[in-house]
Structure formats: structure tokens, C-alpha cells
């Protein structure tokens, strides 16, 4: 039975339905807590997904007005698309590749382990690996992560075999098809991966974990969760004591509505979450809701990324099989002797021909470009995922002069690489090309970053209220009944794909919220 709540019902309101919001919504509903989830996008299920890159992009991508500024390639080449995230029930768990890696111990305490890094705003998380271990275990079991709980790894496609051959020739040791939230066997009422290759366009088989068809329906079945699709949150309201009382949103018809709230959990991704808080400014919170520290929107991270594509003498057909089922983890260690702090992962990646034409950068248009595209069938690809440095100047702000379709100030995403990011990327390009060369590559293309899918920080977790926006539970330092439940609460980014950690934090946060509600503290 799907719940249907009145606008005056005093429920938990969750804004967003992706890895954080969707998981949190189900976890709370399972505990018998009334939840209204507001999702700006529509609802699409596996039968609706489109195995065509451009058409799928039009169906799923968040294409509302945004602006990129700063020195990154995205501001130059994709100024209106700083991120590649999804506007739909399930959020970017529809689009993600499935890589599910735990943070390493040292990554929870970067200030302690790396020391002061000039120009960076490093800060230790107020939690650590030991505290997160049971929550990671719950997340891995929920998502069906391969190479955990006795689940076998996925098979390796040709793209992986190229990576494995070259990596092992260079002496790398931790090389396998990854820990993936994509079923290698039937698990959790979901079938096994059929190796179709369109992981980014939504898994037509439902083999990949997505809140769209796991957490959300399970929560709805309890009778305690109502998901309102095409409901775009505009601002969060509070009373004279500063306590949050409701969320104003625009419904599918563009009409303004207000949902009363016992508490509010913001899970709209790293750009929309700070945007909502900034757009919720009031006389009590003139710089934005929960922003007494001035940290809302700051410390935007998107991982140090880039790609290496290489052409081989024989066909690779990298698009066949699971997109990101292949990883080299040896460089993820912290080893300053390489010329940078932190580390990076190398993961298999393939783009279809249309996206390859859009994102490949072999020296610009002309013979160099066309000859690269001519080699597409013989091409292998890998992606760099590294820990970028948080910087206060890398931030999300709102432009009050440019309004969206609802008349709301739009987000501006500013990002400049830190010197550590550049050194790490250069090292990763060299290692990536060496791996492909050791497998027989005849030509390689180090490719600059795309619009980001790993968006982190901007409402970061901190022990001291002056250093961040939320505490160790994702609870606002300023407003007791306001929580942040997505990747924007990340204190630092680590080298690992973030979704597993977002889910683990959401499960942990749900238990905390339920306990505090039961005790009468919320």
C-alpha cells in the first residue's frame, strides 16, 4: 500500500531519492516512520530505459540551468553542464556504473595523515573506518556488492583483459573486475548482469542496484513512504526558534505547494543541496539556512579524473560487457614519494561512439581526431578516479540574476584544480598509458575530465561547527531537525567511487534519526 499524506501531515520530508535519499526513505519507512520524498524528476523503470546514449541523456540527465566557472576543462567545453547527474526517481543510481569501494583507513583522517597542504582545506572526518565497518557491511549486503558476502566477481570483458594484461606486466597486484553493485548471480530478487554494456543509460535488466527499483518500492510497500515525483523543492521554512517546519516545492503543474515537516533531510546531490539551503535564506539565516559557518557550498570536490583511451592492432570492442568491471587499486595508497598526497584508482571505462566523439580530445578537430574515431573498434579505455583536494574557493553559489523555470536563483559551480590534483592526474596518465602500452597499444589519448558524476563536499561534516555544516550524523550544526543525507556531507573525497559510502551513511543516519525521534529529541 503506497502512502498518501496530507500537506499538513507532520512527516519526515526527504528531498531527493538517489543513493542517500532513496536509501534513507526506505530505512525510515521500514521502521514505521512517515516519510514524504520529494523528487524533482519523473519515474522511469527498466522497461523505460533507452539503450541509446543521446536519447537516454535527454530522458534522464539533469538539464536545468547551471553554470560552470573556473580553470577546469568543463567550464571551457561544457559550461552549462558541470555535472552529469540524473533528474529522476532513483537519482544518479540510475546512471552510475556500480563500483562500490570502501574508503581506506587513512582517507578518513587526511589532515592527520597528509598534514597541512598549502591551498587545501583538509579536515579529518569526525568518524573513521572502524565506526563505519558495520554500516559498510549492511550496505554491501543490501546492494549485492560482488566479492563480498560470498558473491563472485563479474566476468571480465575484452577491455578488462587489456587492462589486466598490461597491469600485471607492470607488476601491479590488486587487479580484478572490481567490487560492483551489479549482480554476478541472481541476488535480492534481481537477475544477473546480461553484459549488455549500457550501464550509464539505466540497467534494462535491473541487475545493477538502483534505488529506483530496490529501495523506493520496498519503502512504498510498507505504507509509510510517499514519493512525489516532479516535485522541485524551492525552499525550507522554519519557525521563530529556527526549527524547520516545512518544505515549499513546485508540483508537476508548476504550482507552489508546502509540505509540513517534523524534520527535513536534504539529499539533492552536491549542487542542489547547497543551492536549496542558500535559497532558503531568511532574516534569522541571512546567508542561507544552516550557514552560520559560511561553509554551505564550499569545498566542492569532484574527484581528480581523466581518461586514457588507446588503439590496438586488433579489435577490442570495449563497449561489450559491464562498463566498469575492471580495476587496478595499487595506486590508491598514500605515498607522497610520487609527488602528491592521496591516491587514485584506475577503472575500465567505455563510451559509445556518440559520447566518444563529444568527450575525446586528441588535439582538437582534424585528421588527428578523425583517425582516432576511425580506431574506435580497436580501442580500450580506462578512467582515473583520484582524491582531489578540498578548497574553500571551489564552491557552489547561486546567481540571483539568472532564474530557472520556477523563478529560483540558479547554481554556479566554480572549480580550479589544486597543484596536487594536477600532479596526481599527470602520474595517472603516465601509468595508464604504460598499462595499455604493455598490452600492445599503438596510440594513446590522455583525455581531460568530463562533466562530473562524483560530486562531493559543499555541506561537509565536521566536529567543530565553524569548520563545516553538519555533525557526525549529518545533522546541521545550526538546526537540530535538519539533516544532509547525500555526498555533499563528505569531509574529503577519498580515491573511491562514493556511492557505497553514501548508502552506508544513510543507513547509519536512519538508525540515528529513529532513535532520536523515539527518545523525543526530534
C-alpha positions as CSV (number, residue, x, y, z in Angstrom):
1,X,0.0,0.0,0.0
2,X,1.5,3.3,-1.1
3,X,1.1,6.0,1.4
4,X,-0.7,9.3,0.6
5,X,-0.1,12.1,3.1
6,X,-1.8,15.4,3.6
7,X,0.2,18.6,3.1
8,X,-0.3,19.2,6.8
9,X,1.0,15.8,8.0
10,X,4.0,16.2,10.2
11,X,6.2,13.7,8.4
12,X,9.9,13.4,7.7
13,X,10.5,15.1,4.4
14,X,13.4,13.9,2.2
15,X,14.5,15.9,-0.7
16,X,15.9,13.6,-3.4
17,X,15.6,9.9,-4.0
18,X,19.1,8.8,-5.0
19,X,21.7,6.8,-3.1
20,X,21.3,8.8,0.0
21,X,17.6,10.0,-0.1
22,X,16.2,6.8,-1.5
23,X,18.0,4.6,0.9
24,X,17.1,6.8,3.9
25,X,13.5,6.9,2.8
26,X,13.2,3.1,2.8
27,X,15.1,2.6,6.0
28,X,12.9,5.1,7.9
29,X,9.7,3.6,6.3
30,X,10.8,0.1,7.4
31,X,10.8,1.5,10.9
32,X,7.2,2.7,10.6
33,X,8.1,6.4,10.3
34,X,6.0,8.6,8.0
35,X,8.1,9.8,5.0
36,X,7.4,12.1,2.1
37,X,10.1,12.1,-0.5
38,X,10.2,15.0,-3.0
39,X,11.8,14.1,-6.3
40,X,12.3,16.8,-9.0
41,X,12.3,14.3,-11.8
42,X,9.9,11.7,-13.1
43,X,9.8,8.0,-12.5
44,X,11.4,5.6,-15.0
45,X,11.9,1.9,-14.6
46,X,14.0,-0.7,-16.5
47,X,11.3,-1.1,-19.2
48,X,11.5,2.7,-19.8
49,X,15.3,3.0,-20.1
50,X,16.7,3.6,-23.6
51,X,19.8,1.9,-24.9
52,X,20.8,4.9,-26.9
53,X,23.3,7.4,-25.4
54,X,21.9,10.7,-26.6
55,X,18.2,9.8,-26.3
56,X,18.8,8.4,-22.8
57,X,20.7,11.5,-21.8
58,X,17.7,13.6,-22.8
59,X,15.4,11.3,-20.8
60,X,17.4,11.1,-17.6
61,X,20.0,13.9,-17.2
62,X,19.6,17.0,-15.1
63,X,19.5,19.7,-17.7
64,X,18.2,22.6,-15.6
65,X,20.1,25.9,-15.9
66,X,23.6,25.7,-14.4
67,X,26.9,27.4,-15.0
68,X,30.5,26.3,-14.6
69,X,33.3,28.7,-13.9
70,X,37.0,28.3,-13.1
71,X,40.0,26.8,-14.6
72,X,38.7,23.3,-15.2
73,X,38.1,21.9,-18.7
74,X,34.4,21.6,-18.0
75,X,34.0,25.4,-17.7
76,X,35.5,25.8,-21.1
77,X,33.9,23.0,-23.1
78,X,30.7,22.2,-21.1
79,X,29.9,25.4,-19.3
80,X,26.2,24.7,-19.0
81,X,26.8,21.1,-17.8
82,X,29.2,21.0,-14.9
83,X,27.8,17.6,-13.8
84,X,26.4,14.5,-15.4
85,X,23.7,13.5,-12.9
86,X,20.1,12.2,-13.2
87,X,16.8,14.0,-12.6
88,X,14.5,11.1,-11.9
89,X,13.3,8.8,-9.1
90,X,16.4,6.9,-8.1
91,X,18.7,9.9,-8.9
92,X,22.1,9.1,-10.2
93,X,21.9,5.5,-9.0
94,X,20.2,5.1,-12.4
95,X,23.3,6.4,-14.2
96,X,26.1,5.2,-12.0
97,X,28.5,2.4,-13.1
98,X,28.1,0.3,-9.9
99,X,31.7,0.5,-8.5
100,X,31.3,0.0,-4.7
101,X,34.5,0.5,-2.8
102,X,35.1,1.2,0.9
103,X,37.3,4.2,1.9
104,X,40.7,3.2,3.1
105,X,41.6,3.8,6.7
106,X,43.9,6.8,6.0
107,X,41.3,8.6,3.9
108,X,39.1,9.3,7.0
109,X,41.8,11.3,8.6
110,X,43.5,13.2,5.8
111,X,44.7,16.2,7.8
112,X,46.3,13.9,10.3
113,X,47.9,11.6,7.7
114,X,48.7,14.2,4.9
115,X,49.5,17.2,7.1
116,X,48.7,20.7,6.1
117,X,48.7,21.0,2.3
118,X,49.1,24.6,1.1
119,X,45.9,25.9,-0.6
120,X,43.8,22.9,0.6
121,X,41.2,22.9,3.4
122,X,41.8,19.4,4.6
123,X,39.9,18.2,7.6
124,X,39.6,14.9,9.4
125,X,36.2,13.2,9.3
126,X,34.6,13.0,12.7
127,X,34.1,9.3,12.0
128,X,36.6,6.6,11.0
129,X,36.9,3.2,9.3
130,X,36.2,1.1,12.5
131,X,32.9,3.0,13.2
132,X,31.8,2.7,9.6
133,X,32.6,-1.1,9.2
134,X,29.2,-2.4,10.3
135,X,27.4,0.1,8.1
136,X,29.5,-0.7,5.1
137,X,28.7,-4.4,5.7
138,X,25.0,-3.6,5.7
139,X,25.3,-1.5,2.6
140,X,27.2,-4.2,0.8
141,X,24.6,-6.8,1.7
142,X,21.8,-4.5,0.6
143,X,23.3,-3.7,-2.7
144,X,24.7,-7.1,-3.5
145,X,28.3,-6.0,-4.0
146,X,30.5,-8.6,-5.7
147,X,33.5,-10.0,-3.9
148,X,31.7,-9.5,-0.6
149,X,29.4,-11.9,1.3
150,X,30.5,-14.8,-1.0
151,X,29.2,-13.2,-4.2
152,X,31.6,-13.9,-7.1
153,X,33.1,-11.2,-9.2
154,X,31.8,-10.3,-12.6
155,X,33.4,-11.7,-15.7
156,X,36.0,-9.7,-17.4
157,X,35.3,-8.3,-20.9
158,X,38.0,-7.5,-23.5
159,X,38.5,-4.0,-22.1
160,X,39.3,-5.6,-18.7
161,X,41.6,-8.3,-20.3
162,X,43.6,-5.5,-21.9
163,X,43.9,-3.7,-18.5
164,X,44.8,-6.9,-16.7
165,X,47.5,-8.0,-19.1
166,X,49.2,-4.6,-19.1
167,X,48.8,-4.0,-15.3
168,X,50.2,-7.4,-14.4
169,X,53.1,-6.9,-16.9
170,X,54.0,-3.8,-14.9
171,X,53.9,-5.6,-11.6
172,X,50.5,-4.4,-10.3
173,X,49.0,-6.9,-7.9
174,X,45.4,-5.7,-7.0
175,X,43.8,-6.2,-10.4
176,X,40.4,-7.7,-10.8
177,X,36.8,-7.0,-12.0
178,X,36.1,-4.9,-9.0
179,X,33.5,-4.7,-6.2
180,X,30.4,-3.9,-8.1
181,X,26.8,-3.5,-7.1
182,X,25.8,-5.3,-10.2
183,X,24.7,-8.9,-9.8
184,X,27.1,-11.6,-10.9
185,X,24.5,-14.1,-10.0
186,X,20.8,-13.8,-9.1
187,X,20.5,-11.8,-5.8
188,X,17.9,-9.8,-4.0
189,X,15.1,-10.6,-6.5
190,X,17.3,-9.2,-9.2
191,X,18.7,-11.1,-12.2
192,X,22.4,-11.4,-13.0
193,X,24.2,-9.0,-15.4
194,X,23.5,-9.7,-19.0
195,X,26.6,-7.9,-20.3
196,X,24.6,-5.5,-22.4
197,X,27.1,-2.6,-21.9
198,X,24.6,0.3,-21.4
199,X,25.3,0.7,-17.7
200,X,25.1,4.5,-17.8
201,X,21.7,4.6,-19.6
202,X,19.9,2.7,-16.8
203,X,20.1,-1.1,-16.4
204,X,17.3,-2.7,-18.5
205,X,17.7,-5.9,-16.6
206,X,17.7,-4.5,-13.1
207,X,20.9,-6.3,-12.3
208,X,22.5,-3.1,-11.2
209,X,21.4,-1.8,-7.8
210,X,19.4,1.4,-8.1
211,X,17.0,2.9,-5.5
212,X,14.5,3.4,-8.4
213,X,13.6,-0.3,-8.3
214,X,15.0,-1.5,-4.9
215,X,14.7,0.9,-2.0
216,X,11.9,3.1,-3.3
217,X,9.4,0.2,-4.0
218,X,10.4,-1.6,-0.8
219,X,9.7,1.6,1.2
220,X,6.4,2.2,-0.6
221,X,5.3,-1.4,0.2
222,X,5.4,-0.6,4.0
223,X,2.6,2.0,3.6
224,X,4.8,4.7,5.2
225,X,6.5,6.2,2.2
226,X,5.0,8.5,-0.4
227,X,7.2,9.6,-3.3
228,X,6.1,12.7,-5.1
229,X,7.7,12.9,-8.5
230,X,8.2,16.1,-10.5
231,X,8.2,18.0,-7.2
232,X,11.0,20.6,-7.2
233,X,12.0,21.8,-3.8
234,X,12.2,25.6,-3.7
235,X,13.0,26.5,0.0
236,X,12.9,25.1,3.5
237,X,10.9,27.1,6.1
238,X,11.5,27.5,9.8
239,X,9.7,29.0,12.8
240,X,10.9,31.8,15.2
241,X,13.1,29.4,17.1
242,X,14.9,28.3,14.0
243,X,13.3,24.9,13.9
244,X,12.5,23.6,10.4
245,X,8.7,23.4,9.8
246,X,8.1,22.6,6.1
247,X,9.3,22.5,2.5
248,X,7.9,24.7,-0.2
249,X,8.0,23.0,-3.6
250,X,6.7,23.3,-7.1
251,X,4.5,20.4,-8.2
252,X,4.2,18.8,-11.7
253,X,1.9,21.5,-12.8
254,X,4.3,24.3,-11.6
255,X,2.0,25.1,-8.7
256,X,3.6,26.1,-5.4
257,X,2.8,23.7,-2.5
258,X,4.0,23.4,1.1
259,X,4.6,20.1,2.9
260,X,4.7,20.3,6.7
261,X,7.7,18.6,8.2
262,X,8.7,17.2,11.5
263,X,12.3,17.1,10.2
264,X,13.9,17.6,6.8
265,X,16.7,15.6,5.1
266,X,18.4,17.2,2.2
267,X,19.6,14.7,-0.4
268,X,19.5,16.6,-3.7
269,X,23.1,16.0,-4.7
270,X,26.1,18.2,-4.0
271,X,24.9,21.1,-6.2
272,X,21.2,21.2,-5.5
273,X,21.6,20.6,-1.7
274,X,23.6,23.8,-1.0
275,X,21.6,25.6,-3.6
276,X,18.4,24.8,-1.6
277,X,20.0,25.9,1.7
278,X,21.3,29.2,0.1
279,X,17.9,29.8,-1.5
280,X,16.3,29.3,2.0
281,X,17.9,32.4,3.4
282,X,15.8,34.3,6.0
283,X,16.2,37.1,8.5
284,X,17.4,34.6,11.0
285,X,19.7,32.9,8.5
286,X,20.6,35.8,6.1
287,X,23.5,33.9,4.5
288,X,21.4,30.7,3.9
289,X,19.8,28.1,6.1
290,X,22.3,26.3,8.3
291,X,25.1,28.6,7.1
292,X,26.4,30.4,10.2
293,X,29.8,28.9,9.4
294,X,29.8,30.3,5.9
295,X,30.7,26.8,4.7
296,X,27.5,26.0,2.8
297,X,28.5,25.5,-0.8
298,X,32.3,25.5,-0.1
299,X,34.8,22.7,-0.5
300,X,33.3,21.3,-3.7
301,X,35.0,18.2,-4.8
302,X,34.5,16.1,-7.9
303,X,37.5,13.7,-7.9
304,X,40.7,14.1,-9.8
305,X,39.7,12.4,-13.1
306,X,40.6,11.9,-16.7
307,X,40.7,9.0,-19.1
308,X,43.1,7.1,-21.2
309,X,41.9,5.6,-24.5
310,X,44.3,3.6,-26.6
311,X,44.1,2.0,-30.0
312,X,45.3,-1.6,-30.6
313,X,46.1,-3.5,-33.7
314,X,43.2,-5.9,-33.3
315,X,39.5,-5.2,-32.3
316,X,38.8,-4.8,-28.6
317,X,35.1,-3.8,-28.8
318,X,35.3,-2.2,-25.3
319,X,31.6,-1.5,-25.3
320,X,30.7,-5.1,-24.8
321,X,30.2,-6.2,-21.2
322,X,29.9,-4.4,-17.9
323,X,31.3,-0.9,-18.3
324,X,33.4,-0.5,-15.2
325,X,34.0,-4.2,-14.1
326,X,37.8,-3.8,-14.0
327,X,40.1,-2.0,-11.6
328,X,43.8,-1.5,-10.6
329,X,43.9,-0.5,-7.0
330,X,47.7,-0.4,-6.3
331,X,48.0,3.4,-6.9
332,X,45.2,4.2,-4.4
333,X,47.7,4.2,-1.5
334,X,49.0,7.3,0.2
335,X,52.6,7.6,-1.0
336,X,54.0,11.2,-1.1
337,X,57.1,10.0,-2.9
338,X,55.1,10.1,-6.1
339,X,54.9,13.8,-5.8
340,X,51.3,14.1,-4.3
341,X,49.3,13.1,-1.3
342,X,46.4,10.6,-1.6
343,X,46.0,8.2,-4.3
344,X,43.9,7.1,-7.3
345,X,42.1,4.1,-8.8
346,X,42.2,3.1,-12.5
347,X,38.9,1.6,-13.7
348,X,37.8,0.3,-17.0
349,X,35.5,2.7,-18.9
350,X,33.9,2.7,-22.3
351,X,31.8,5.3,-24.0
352,X,29.6,4.7,-27.0
353,X,30.6,6.3,-30.3
354,X,28.4,9.4,-29.9
355,X,29.8,10.3,-26.5
356,X,33.3,9.4,-27.5
357,X,33.0,11.9,-30.3
358,X,31.8,14.5,-27.7
359,X,34.4,13.8,-25.0
360,X,37.6,12.6,-26.7
361,X,40.2,15.3,-27.0
362,X,43.0,14.1,-29.3
363,X,44.3,17.6,-30.1
364,X,41.1,19.1,-31.4
365,X,39.2,18.6,-34.7
366,X,41.0,17.5,-37.9
367,X,42.9,14.4,-39.0
368,X,44.1,13.6,-35.5
369,X,40.5,13.4,-34.3
370,X,39.0,11.6,-37.3
371,X,41.8,8.9,-37.2
372,X,41.1,8.4,-33.5
373,X,37.4,7.8,-34.1
374,X,38.3,5.5,-37.0
375,X,40.1,3.4,-34.4
376,X,37.1,3.1,-32.2
377,X,36.6,-0.7,-32.7
378,X,40.2,-1.3,-31.7
379,X,40.1,1.0,-28.7
380,X,40.3,0.2,-25.0
381,X,39.6,2.8,-22.2
382,X,40.2,3.4,-18.6
383,X,39.1,6.1,-16.1
384,X,41.2,7.8,-13.4
385,X,39.4,8.3,-10.0
386,X,41.6,10.1,-7.5
387,X,41.3,12.1,-4.3
388,X,41.1,15.8,-5.2
389,X,41.9,18.4,-2.6
390,X,39.0,20.3,-0.9
391,X,39.4,24.0,-1.4
392,X,37.2,26.7,0.1
393,X,37.2,28.6,-3.2
394,X,35.9,25.6,-5.1
395,X,32.2,26.2,-4.3
396,X,28.6,26.3,-5.3
397,X,26.9,29.7,-5.2
398,X,23.6,31.0,-6.6
399,X,23.1,33.5,-9.3
400,X,20.2,35.8,-8.4
401,X,20.3,37.4,-11.9
402,X,19.7,34.1,-13.7
403,X,16.5,32.3,-12.7
404,X,15.2,28.8,-13.5
405,X,11.8,27.7,-14.8
406,X,10.4,28.2,-11.3
407,X,11.9,31.7,-10.8
408,X,14.6,30.4,-8.4
409,X,18.3,31.6,-8.4
410,X,20.4,29.1,-10.4
411,X,23.6,27.4,-9.3
412,X,27.1,28.4,-10.3
413,X,29.8,25.7,-9.9
414,X,33.3,27.1,-9.6
415,X,36.3,24.7,-9.6
416,X,40.1,25.1,-10.1
417,X,42.5,22.2,-9.9
418,X,44.8,22.1,-6.9
419,X,48.5,21.5,-7.7
420,X,48.2,18.1,-6.0
421,X,45.3,17.2,-8.4
422,X,47.5,18.1,-11.4
423,X,50.4,16.1,-10.2
424,X,48.2,13.1,-9.5
425,X,46.5,13.3,-12.9
426,X,49.8,13.5,-14.7
427,X,51.1,10.5,-12.8
428,X,47.9,8.6,-13.6
429,X,48.0,9.4,-17.3
430,X,51.6,8.1,-17.5
431,X,50.7,4.9,-15.6
432,X,47.5,4.4,-17.6
433,X,49.3,4.8,-21.0
434,X,52.1,2.4,-19.7
435,X,49.5,-0.2,-18.9
436,X,48.0,0.0,-22.4
437,X,51.4,0.1,-24.0
438,X,52.4,-3.1,-22.1
439,X,49.3,-4.7,-23.7
440,X,50.3,-3.6,-27.2
441,X,48.7,-0.2,-27.7
442,X,49.9,1.6,-30.9
443,X,48.4,5.0,-29.9
444,X,47.1,6.5,-26.7
445,X,44.9,9.5,-25.9
446,X,45.1,11.0,-22.4
447,X,41.6,12.6,-22.2
448,X,40.7,15.5,-19.9
449,X,37.8,15.3,-17.4
450,X,34.2,15.1,-18.4
451,X,31.2,16.8,-16.6
452,X,31.3,15.2,-13.2
453,X,29.3,12.3,-11.8
454,X,31.2,12.3,-8.4
455,X,30.1,15.5,-6.8
456,X,31.1,15.8,-3.1
457,X,31.5,18.3,-0.3
458,X,29.6,21.7,-0.1
459,X,27.9,20.7,3.2
460,X,30.7,19.0,4.8
461,X,30.8,17.0,8.1
462,X,32.9,18.4,10.9
463,X,33.4,18.1,14.7
464,X,33.6,21.9,15.1
465,X,30.6,23.9,13.8
466,X,32.9,26.6,12.4
467,X,34.6,24.1,10.0
468,X,31.5,22.6,8.3
469,X,27.8,22.4,8.0
470,X,26.8,19.1,9.7
471,X,27.9,16.9,12.6
472,X,28.9,13.2,12.6
473,X,25.3,12.2,11.9
474,X,24.8,14.5,9.0
475,X,22.7,16.8,11.3
476,X,23.0,20.5,10.8
477,X,25.1,22.3,13.4
478,X,22.6,25.2,13.4
479,X,19.2,23.4,13.0
480,X,18.6,20.3,15.0
481,X,15.8,18.9,12.8
482,X,17.7,19.5,9.5
483,X,19.9,16.7,8.1
484,X,22.1,16.3,5.0
485,X,21.9,12.8,3.6
486,X,23.9,12.8,0.3
487,X,27.5,13.2,-0.9
488,X,27.6,16.9,0.0
489,X,28.3,15.9,3.6
490,X,31.6,14.3,2.7
491,X,34.5,16.0,4.5
492,X,37.0,14.7,2.0
493,X,36.5,12.7,-1.2
494,X,38.9,9.7,-0.9
495,X,40.0,7.9,-4.1
496,X,37.0,5.6,-4.2
497,X,33.7,5.9,-6.0
498,X,31.4,7.5,-3.4
499,X,28.0,5.6,-3.7
500,X,28.7,2.8,-1.2
501,X,29.8,5.3,1.4
502,X,26.7,7.5,0.8
503,X,24.5,4.4,1.3
504,X,26.3,3.3,4.4
505,X,26.0,6.8,5.9
506,X,22.3,6.8,5.0
507,X,21.6,3.5,6.8
508,X,23.5,4.8,9.8
509,X,21.7,8.1,9.7
510,X,18.3,6.4,9.6
511,X,19.1,4.4,12.8
512,X,20.2,7.6,14.5
513,X,17.1,9.6,13.4
514,X,14.7,6.8,14.5
515,X,16.5,6.6,17.9
516,X,16.3,10.4,18.4
517,X,12.7,10.5,17.3
518,X,11.8,7.7,19.7
519,X,13.6,9.5,22.6
520,X,11.6,12.6,21.8
521,X,14.7,14.6,20.8
522,X,13.5,15.2,17.2
